[in-house]
Amino acid sequence: MKIEKQSNDVFTVTVLGSSTTQHKVTITDDVHQDLTNGQASKEELLDFSFRFLLDREPNTSILSSFEIMVIDRYFTEYKSEVRKWCAKIV
């Protein structure tokens, strides 16, 4: 997996698999703070989030462009899993 910062809020994530996919993901500062409480960088949050998604679906099923909180609409445990992960970082 490769994460490239396009701007402060926008990242391109390339997932290598049987099919390589690219995803444009937006993470605002407010959402980043709400999810991680400053315990992880946006890149670390993206890495965790894509591993979370890939545990549940193939990379070809992940939206090509989305705001990070969209994950919570599909997987309601997302927020709590992020917060549990952040608590372990400290």
C-alpha positions in Angstrom: 0.0 0.0 0.0 1.3 3.5 -0.9 -0.1 6.7 0.6 0.6 10.0 -1.1 -0.3 13.4 0.3 -2.0 15.6 -2.3 -2.9 18.5 0.1 -3.5 18.9 3.8 -6.8 17.1 3.5 -6.5 14.9 0.4 -4.5 11.7 -0.1 -4.1 9.1 -2.8 -3.9 5.6 -1.6 -2.7 2.9 -4.0 -3.5 -0.7 -3.0 -1.6 -3.4 -4.6 -3.4 -6.7 -5.0 -4.5 -9.1 -7.8 -5.9 -5.8 -9.1 -4.1 -2.5 -8.2 -6.6 0.2 -7.2 -6.2 3.9 -6.4 -8.4 5.8 -4.0 -8.7 9.5 -3.3 -9.5 10.0 0.4 -10.3 13.2 2.2 -9.6 13.7 5.9 -10.3 17.1 7.4 -8.5 18.3 10.4 -11.7 18.2 12.5 -12.4 14.6 11.6 -8.8 13.6 12.1 -8.8 15.1 15.6 -12.2 13.5 16.4 -11.1 10.1 15.4 -7.5 10.0 16.7 -7.4 12.8 19.4 -4.0 13.6 17.8 -2.5 10.2 18.6 -1.8 9.3 15.0 -1.0 11.2 11.8 -3.4 11.3 8.9 -1.1 8.9 7.0 -1.2 6.4 10.0 -5.0 6.8 10.2 -5.2 6.0 6.4 -3.0 3.0 6.8 -5.1 1.7 9.7 -8.4 2.5 7.8 -7.4 0.6 4.7 -6.2 -2.4 6.6 -9.6 -2.3 8.4 -11.4 -2.2 5.0 -9.2 -4.8 3.4 -10.0 -7.2 6.3 -13.7 -6.8 5.3 -13.7 -6.5 1.5 -11.4 -6.7 -1.6 -9.7 -3.5 -2.7 -11.8 -3.5 -5.8 -14.9 -3.0 -3.7 -13.5 0.1 -1.9 -14.8 3.4 -3.3 -12.4 5.3 -5.6 -13.1 8.6 -3.9 -14.5 9.2 -0.4 -14.3 11.1 2.8 -12.9 8.9 5.6 -16.1 9.0 7.7 -18.0 7.2 4.9 -16.4 4.0 6.2 -18.5 4.4 9.4 -21.7 4.3 7.3 -20.7 0.9 5.9 -19.0 -0.5 9.0 -20.5 0.9 12.2 -17.6 -0.4 14.3 -15.1 1.7 12.5 -15.0 4.7 14.9 -14.6 2.4 18.0 -11.9 0.3 16.3 -10.0 3.5 15.4 -10.2 4.7 19.0 -9.1 1.3 20.4 -6.1 1.4 18.0 -5.2 4.9 19.0 -5.3 4.0 22.7 -2.7 1.3 22.0 -0.4 3.8 20.3 0.3 5.8 23.4 
